[in-house]
């Protein structure tokens, strides 16, 4: 841990990343600290700030590269020079040697390259943060790509995750940061990140996504060759498409970018709501476009290592929230947050709605180029601080995917109206979910289970009636026991009263002679007090 922290500090110092900080926005004491820091003795060099940031992320490993990949899609939040450099992280990460890749393939498949492939190119097609791919051809003449996990990467990732856990635990001690649930978020991120190291899971995800969009004009997913797939090696169909970020080629081919952008929105909502299974790593390096028919472009998706799904409750909650936003019904948004328990039940819905309206009203009825979801999220987090709203870890992947979708939309067609594109789809989905057709589909899904339980219904009904009768007898016995206890307590109280009265009378009889002399000598107030005390002793 200490060595890894030292390495991170060394990389930051070596590439002078402190120069990327906006000094004018920092507190005066932090500006003073940076001004007198020994870092200022290290020369910045001739490299641009974007190149220094990219090289730093590459040196620090896959977790940092993933972060850079996500940032590369947010050109609205980053200067152009930094965004252009980070874009290279999507598929231009320095590769590991081809001979080492070939050796890993032979060990995983337990056969030589000649036995497995008719051809295998040792020069990688592309290299990413966790794996790299090589072109190959099977003996059946199918063109394929071979994906190979980087050697030793799991050790580096575990070190980085341990460091991130330490940082998250420190943040958890800060009241303002505790509501963000940093440890839970890191735990979810860890699970999804390590899933990428198991190519069996990615192959299964790819096959599932391919079934979901079989013969669909929206999306094409390549075929997996299972006989040549192992935990660290995967073979799949080679795709021929244009990278979605290559706008010049798309424009030169006459691609209908408006339709492509609208299909991207439809594709996202179809995955989330129809299939409840969405590609959660949709940065431009993983998305290509089939432009065989430029007026009817089709997406091609690869790298399905990270996928997400929601519970039925989260699906309904998300759809109802989005529709409430589309209809500018902020009170409904506030009520849904309170109902779901994301904010305290003592939160006043009208105050919360007013705060949400202040943040979200400016973004509606505007083209995508004028909307920054980054700024909206920042405003919502500031609003959430007032109402102690907690981050929901199960939605972190969805939020990340939304950011990627927005970045793609900005690059393809900045004038896309995301709201008018998504609203009809959501309304139709809610109608199908809550209407007669939704009820019928639910009955059809549950029919096998119902048919299995139908012969047992008489037995189950008899058992339920027997339980009800038994519980009724138990309640009757409990009532009788309570009544008996009350009678016994009343009798006990009467006995105690008689005992107390008898003791008082006996004491008065035994002490009467000296007591009568004492009474004759006392004033009437003292005698009155004594009489009151005697009455209190007798009174029950």
C-alpha positions in Angstrom: 0.0 0.0 0.0 2.7 2.5 1.0 4.8 1.6 -2.1 1.8 2.1 -4.3 1.0 5.5 -2.7 4.6 6.5 -3.2 4.4 5.5 -6.9 1.2 7.6 -7.4 2.9 10.6 -5.7 6.0 10.1 -7.9 3.9 10.0 -11.1 2.0 13.1 -10.1 5.3 14.9 -9.3 7.1 13.7 -12.4 4.4 14.9 -14.8 3.7 18.1 -12.7 0.0 17.5 -12.6 -0.2 20.2 -9.9 -0.1 22.7 -12.8 -3.6 21.4 -14.0 -5.2 22.7 -10.8 -7.2 26.0 -11.1 -5.2 28.0 -8.5 -7.6 30.9 -8.5 -10.4 28.6 -7.2 -8.4 27.0 -4.4 -8.4 28.3 -0.8 -5.7 30.7 0.1 -3.9 28.3 2.4 -3.8 25.6 -0.3 -2.5 28.1 -2.9 0.2 29.1 -0.4 1.1 25.4 0.2 1.4 24.8 -3.6 3.4 27.9 -4.0 6.1 26.8 -1.6 5.9 23.1 -2.6 9.1 21.4 -3.7 7.2 20.3 -6.8 8.0 23.8 -8.3 11.6 22.7 -8.5 10.8 20.0 -11.1 10.7 21.4 -14.6 7.4 21.1 -16.5 9.0 20.1 -19.8 7.9 20.5 -23.3 4.9 18.1 -23.2 1.4 19.6 -23.3 -0.8 19.4 -20.2 -3.1 16.9 -21.9 -0.2 14.6 -22.8 1.2 14.8 -19.3 -2.3 13.9 -17.9 -2.6 11.0 -20.3 0.8 9.6 -19.6 0.2 9.8 -15.9 -3.1 7.8 -16.2 -1.3 5.2 -18.4 1.5 4.9 -15.9 -0.9 4.4 -12.9 -2.8 1.5 -14.5 -6.3 0.3 -15.5 -8.4 2.0 -12.8 -7.0 5.4 -13.7 -7.2 4.7 -17.4 -10.9 3.8 -17.0 -11.4 7.2 -15.3 -9.7 8.9 -18.2 -11.8 7.1 -20.7 -15.0 8.4 -19.1 -13.6 11.9 -19.0 -12.7 11.8 -22.7 -16.4 11.7 -23.6 -17.1 14.9 -21.6 -15.8 17.6 -24.0 -18.3 20.0 -22.5 -16.4 19.7 -19.1 -12.8 19.6 -20.4 -10.7 21.9 -22.6 -10.4 20.5 -26.2 -6.6 19.8 -25.9 -7.1 17.6 -22.8 -10.1 15.8 -24.3 -8.2 15.0 -27.5 -5.4 13.4 -25.5 -7.6 11.4 -23.2 -9.5 10.1 -26.3 -6.3 8.1 -27.1 -6.9 6.1 -23.9 -9.9 4.4 -25.5 -7.9 2.1 -27.7 -4.3 3.4 -27.9 -2.9 2.3 -24.5 0.7 1.0 -24.9 0.5 -2.8 -25.7 2.4 -5.6 -24.1 4.7 -7.7 -26.4 3.1 -9.8 -29.1 5.2 -12.9 -28.2 3.9 -12.7 -24.6 0.4 -12.5 -26.0 0.9 -15.5 -28.1 2.3 -17.4 -25.2 -0.7 -16.6 -23.0 -3.1 -17.8 -25.7 -1.3 -21.1 -26.1 -1.3 -21.7 -22.3 -4.9 -20.8 -22.0 -6.1 -23.0 -24.9 -3.6 -25.8 -24.2 -2.7 -26.0 -27.9 -0.3 -24.3 -30.3 -1.3 -21.2 -32.3 -1.0 -23.3 -35.5 -3.5 -25.8 -34.1 -6.0 -23.1 -33.0 -5.7 -20.6 -35.9 -4.9 -20.6 -39.6 -3.4 -17.1 -39.0 -2.6 -15.1 -35.9 -1.2 -11.5 -36.1 1.2 -10.8 -33.2 0.8 -7.1 -33.7 -2.3 -6.0 -31.7 -5.2 -4.4 -33.4 -5.9 -2.3 -30.4 -4.8 -2.1 -26.8 -6.9 -1.0 -23.9 -6.6 -0.7 -20.1 -7.3 -4.3 -19.2 -6.7 -6.3 -22.4 -5.6 -6.1 -26.0 -6.9 -7.7 -29.1 -5.2 -9.5 -32.0 -6.5 -10.3 -35.5 -6.7 -14.0 -36.4 -8.4 -16.4 -38.8 -9.8 -19.8 -37.9 -9.3 -22.9 -39.9 -12.9 -22.6 -41.0 -11.9 -19.3 -42.7 -13.8 -17.1 -40.2 -12.2 -13.8 -39.4 -12.0 -13.3 -35.7 -10.3 -11.2 -33.0 -8.6 -12.7 -29.9 -8.9 -10.7 -26.7 -6.1 -11.3 -24.1 -6.1 -10.1 -20.5 -2.9 -8.2 -19.6 -0.5 -10.2 -17.5 -0.2 -9.3 -13.8 -3.0 -6.8 -14.0 -5.1 -8.2 -11.1 -2.3 -7.5 -8.6 -2.0 -3.8 -9.6 -5.8 -3.5 -9.5 -6.1 -5.0 -6.0 -3.5 -2.5 -4.8 -5.4 0.4 -6.3 -8.7 -0.8 -4.9 -7.2 -1.1 -1.4 -6.0 2.5 -1.7 -9.4 3.7 -2.9 -11.0 1.9 0.1 -8.7 3.8 2.5 -9.6 7.1 0.8 -13.3 6.2 0.9 -13.2 5.3 4.6 -11.5 8.7 5.3 -14.3 10.4 3.4 -16.9 8.5 5.4 -15.7 10.3 8.5 -16.7 13.6 7.0 -20.5 14.3 7.6 -20.8 16.1 4.2 -19.4 13.2 2.3 -21.0 10.4 4.3 -24.3 10.7 2.5 -22.5 9.9 -0.8 -21.8 6.4 0.7 -18.3 6.2 -0.7 -17.4 2.8 0.6 -20.5 1.2 -0.9 -19.8 2.9 -4.2 -16.2 1.7 -4.3 -17.4 -1.9 -3.4 -19.8 -1.9 -6.4 -17.1 -0.4 -8.6 -14.7 -3.2 -7.5 -17.2 -5.9 -8.3 -17.8 -4.6 -11.8 -14.2 -3.9 -12.5 -13.0 -7.4 -11.5 -15.7 -8.9 -13.6 -13.8 -7.6 -16.6 -10.9 -9.9 -15.7 -13.1 -13.0 -16.3 -13.6 -13.2 -20.1 -16.1 -16.1 -19.6 -18.4 -13.4 -18.1 -17.8 -11.0 -20.9 -18.5 -13.8 -23.4 -21.8 -14.7 -21.6 -22.8 -11.0 -21.5 -22.1 -10.7 -25.3 -24.2 -13.7 -26.1 -27.1 -12.4 -24.0 -26.9 -8.9 -25.6 -26.8 -10.6 -29.1 -30.0 -12.5 -28.3 -31.7 -9.4 -27.0 -31.1 -7.6 -30.4 -31.3 -10.5 -32.8 -32.2 -9.1 -36.3 -32.6 -5.6 -34.8 -31.8 -2.5 -36.9 -30.5 -0.7 -33.8 -27.6 -2.9 -32.8 -25.3 -5.7 -34.1 -23.3 -7.8 -31.6 -20.5 -10.1 -32.8 -20.7 -13.9 -32.3 -18.6 -15.6 -29.6 -16.6 -18.7 -30.4 -17.0 -20.7 -27.2 -14.5 -23.6 -28.0 -11.7 -21.0 -28.1 -12.8 -18.9 -25.0 -11.2 -19.2 -21.6 -11.0 -17.1 -18.5 -8.1 -14.9 -19.9 -8.6 -15.4 -23.6 -11.8 -14.8 -25.7 -12.3 -15.3 -29.4 -15.2 -13.5 -31.2 -16.3 -12.5 -34.7 -14.3 -9.7 -36.2 -16.5 -6.7 -36.9 -16.2 -4.2 -39.8 -17.4 -0.8 -38.8 -16.4 2.9 -38.4 -15.5 4.0 -34.9 -18.3 6.2 -33.6 -15.9 9.0 -32.7 -14.6 9.1 -36.3 -16.9 11.9 -37.4 -15.0 12.8 -40.5 -15.4 9.3 -42.0 -19.1 9.1 -40.9 -19.8 12.5 -42.6 -17.8 11.5 -45.7 -19.9 8.3 -46.0 -23.1 10.4 -45.8 -24.3 9.0 -42.5 -27.6 10.3 -41.2 -26.1 11.5 -37.9 -29.5 12.8 -36.6 -31.0 9.3 -36.9 -27.9 7.7 -35.5 -28.0 9.9 -32.4 -31.8 9.2 -31.9 -31.1 5.5 -32.3 -28.5 5.8 -29.6 -31.1 7.2 -27.2 -33.6 4.5 -28.2 -30.9 1.8 -27.8 -30.2 3.0 -24.2 -33.8 3.0 -23.1 -34.5 -0.3 -24.8 -31.7 -2.0 -22.9 -32.6 -0.4 -19.6 -36.4 -0.8 -19.7 -37.3 -3.5 -22.2 -34.4 -6.0 -21.5 -33.2 -4.8 -18.0 -29.7 -5.6 -19.3 -27.6 -2.7 -20.5 -24.0 -2.2 -21.8 -22.4 -0.2 -19.0 -19.1 0.7 -20.7 -20.3 2.6 -23.7 -17.3 4.8 -24.3 -16.4 5.6 -28.0 -13.7 2.9 -28.1 -16.3 0.2 -27.7 -18.9 1.5 -30.2 -18.8 1.3 -34.0 -21.2 2.1 -36.8 -22.3 0.0 -39.7 -22.7 2.4 -42.6 -23.5 0.0 -45.4 -26.8 1.9 -45.6 -25.8 5.5 -44.6 -29.5 6.5 -44.2 -30.2 3.6 -41.9 -27.0 3.3 -39.7 -26.7 0.6 -37.2 -24.6 0.5 -34.0 -22.0 -2.3 -33.3 -21.1 -3.0 -29.7 -18.1 -4.8 -28.4 -16.5 -5.2 -24.9 -19.5 -6.3 -22.8 -17.4 -6.9 -19.7 -19.4 -4.4 -17.7 -23.2 -4.7 -17.9 -25.9 -3.5 -15.5 -29.4 -4.4 -14.5 -32.0 -2.9 -12.2 -34.7 -4.3 -9.9 -38.3 -4.0 -11.0 -38.8 -1.4 -8.3 -35.7 0.7 -9.5 -37.0 0.4 -13.1 -40.4 1.8 -12.2 -38.9 4.5 -9.9 -36.5 5.6 -12.7 -39.2 5.7 -15.4 -41.7 7.6 -13.2 -38.9 10.1 -12.2 -38.0 10.7 -15.8 -41.6 11.2 -16.9 -42.1 13.6 -14.0 -39.1 15.5 -15.3 -40.4 15.6 -18.8 -43.8 16.9 -17.6 -42.0 19.4 -15.3 -43.9 17.8 -12.3 -41.2 18.5 -9.7 -43.6 17.7 -6.8 -44.0 14.2 -8.1 -40.2 13.9 -8.3 -39.9 15.0 -4.7 -42.7 12.6 -3.6 -41.0 9.7 -5.4 -37.7 10.4 -3.6 -39.5 10.5 -0.2 -41.5 7.4 -1.0 -38.4 5.4 -2.0 -36.6 6.4 1.2 -33.8 8.2 -0.6 -34.5 11.3 1.5 -35.8 11.4 5.1 -39.5 10.8 5.5 -39.8 14.1 7.4 -38.7 16.0 4.3 -41.3 18.5 3.2 -42.2 17.6 -0.4 -43.0 21.2 -1.5 -39.6 22.5 -0.3 -37.8 19.6 -2.0 -39.8 20.2 -5.2 -38.9 23.9 -5.2 -35.2 23.1 -4.8 -35.3 20.6 -7.7 -37.2 23.0 -9.9 -34.4 25.6 -9.4 -31.8 23.2 -10.7 -33.7 21.4 -13.5 -36.0 24.0 -15.0 -33.2 25.6 -17.1 -32.4 22.3 -18.9 -35.9 21.5 -20.3 -36.9 22.3 -23.8 -33.3 22.9 -24.9 -31.2 21.1 -27.5 -28.5 18.7 -26.1 -25.7 21.2 -27.0 -27.1 23.6 -24.5 -27.5 21.1 -21.7 -24.7 19.9 -19.4 -25.7 17.0 -17.3 -22.5 17.4 -15.4 -23.6 20.8 -14.2 -27.1 19.5 -13.5 -25.7 16.6 -11.4 -23.5 19.1 -9.5 -26.6 21.2 -8.8 -28.6 18.2 -7.7 -25.8 17.1 -5.4 -25.8 20.6 -3.8 -29.5 20.4 -3.4 -29.2 16.9 -2.0 -26.9 18.2 0.7 -29.7 20.3 2.1 -32.1 17.3 2.3 -29.5 14.6 3.3 -30.2 12.6 0.1 -28.0 9.5 -0.2 -26.3 8.2 -3.3 -27.7 4.8 -4.4 -24.8 2.5 -5.3 -27.1 0.3 -7.5 -27.6 3.2 -9.9 -23.9 4.2 -10.2 -23.4 2.1 -13.4 -26.6 3.7 -14.9 -25.3 7.2 -14.1 -22.0 6.4 -15.7 -23.7 5.0 -18.8 -25.9 8.2 -19.0 -22.7 10.3 -19.0 -21.3 8.2 -21.8 -24.5 8.5 -23.8 -24.5 12.2 -23.4 -20.9 12.4 -24.6 -21.7 10.4 -27.7 -24.7 12.4 -28.4 -22.7 15.7 -28.3 -20.2 14.3 -30.7 -22.8 12.9 -33.2 -25.6 15.5 -33.3 -25.3 18.4 -30.8 -28.8 19.6 -31.6 -30.5 16.4 -30.5 -33.5 17.0 -28.3 -33.0 14.2 -25.8 -36.2 14.9 -24.0 -38.5 14.7 -27.0 -36.7 11.6 -28.2 -37.0 9.7 -24.9 -40.4 10.9 -23.7 -42.6 8.9 -26.2 -40.6 5.7 -25.5 -41.0 6.0 -21.7 -44.7 6.8 -22.0 -45.3 3.8 -24.1 -43.2 1.6 -21.8 -45.2 2.7 -18.7 -48.5 2.2 -20.6 -47.5 -1.4 -21.5 -46.2 -2.0 -18.0 -49.3 -0.8 -16.1 -51.9 -1.5 -18.7 -53.8 -4.6 -19.8 -51.0 -5.9 -22.0 -48.6 -5.6 -19.1 -50.9 -7.5 -16.8 -51.3 -10.2 -19.5 -47.5 -10.5 -20.0 -47.1 -10.8 -16.2 -49.7 -13.6 -16.1 -47.9 -15.4 -18.9 -44.6 -15.2 -17.1 -46.1 -16.5 -14.0 -48.2 -19.2 -15.7 -45.7 -22.1 -15.3 -45.3 -21.4 -11.6 -49.1 -21.0 -11.1 -49.8 -24.3 -13.0 -47.3 -26.0 -10.8 -48.9 -24.7 -7.6 -52.6 -25.2 -8.8 -52.9 -28.9 -7.8 -51.6 -28.0 -4.4 -54.1 -25.1 -3.8 -56.6 -27.3 -1.8 -53.9 -28.5 0.5 -52.5 -25.0 0.8 -56.0 -23.6 1.5 -56.6 -26.3 4.2 -53.2 -25.5 5.8 -54.0 -21.8 5.7 -57.4 -22.3 7.3 -55.9 -24.6 9.9 -53.2 -22.0 10.7 -55.9 -19.3 11.0 -58.0 -21.5 13.3 -55.0 -22.3 15.5 -54.0 -18.6 15.7 -57.7 -17.8 16.6 -57.6 -20.4 19.5 -54.2 -19.0 20.6 -55.6 -15.4 20.7 -58.7 -16.6 22.6 -56.5 -18.4 25.2 -54.3 -15.3 25.5 -57.4 -13.1 26.2 -58.7 -15.5 28.8 -55.3 -15.6 30.5 -55.2 -11.8 30.6 -58.7 -11.6 32.1 -57.7 -14.2 34.8 -54.6 -12.1 35.6 -56.7 -9.0 36.0 -59.2 -10.8 38.4 -56.3 -12.2 40.4 -54.6 -8.7 40.6 -58.0 -7.2 41.8 -58.3 -9.9 44.5 -54.7 -9.4 45.5 -55.4 -5.6 45.8 -58.4 -6.1 48.0 -56.4 -8.5 50.3 -53.6 -5.9 50.6 -56.1 -3.2 51.4 -57.7 -5.3 54.2 -54.3 -6.2 55.6 -53.2 -2.6 55.6 -56.4 -1.4 57.4 -56.1 -4.2 60.0 -52.5 -3.2 60.8 -53.5 0.4 61.2 -56.4 -0.4 63.5 -54.2 -2.8 65.6 -51.5 -0.1 65.9 -54.1 2.5 67.0 -55.5 0.1 69.6 -52.1 -0.8 71.1 -51.0 2.9 71.2 -54.3 4.5 72.2 -53.5 5.3 75.8 -50.2 7.2 75.2 -51.7 8.6 71.9 -54.8 10.1 73.7 -52.5 12.0 76.0 -50.5 13.3 73.1 -53.7 14.4 71.3 -54.8 16.4 74.3 -51.6 18.4 74.3 -51.5 19.2 70.5 -52.9 22.2 68.6 -55.6 21.6 66.0 -53.4 22.0 62.9 -51.1 19.2 64.0 -54.2 17.0 64.7 -55.6 17.8 61.2 -52.3 16.8 59.6 -52.2 13.6 61.5 -55.8 12.8 60.4 -55.0 13.4 56.8 -51.9 11.2 57.0 -54.1 8.4 58.5 -56.6 8.8 55.7 -53.9 8.5 53.1 -52.7 5.3 54.7 -56.2 3.8 54.6 -57.0 5.1 51.1 -56.3 2.7 48.3 
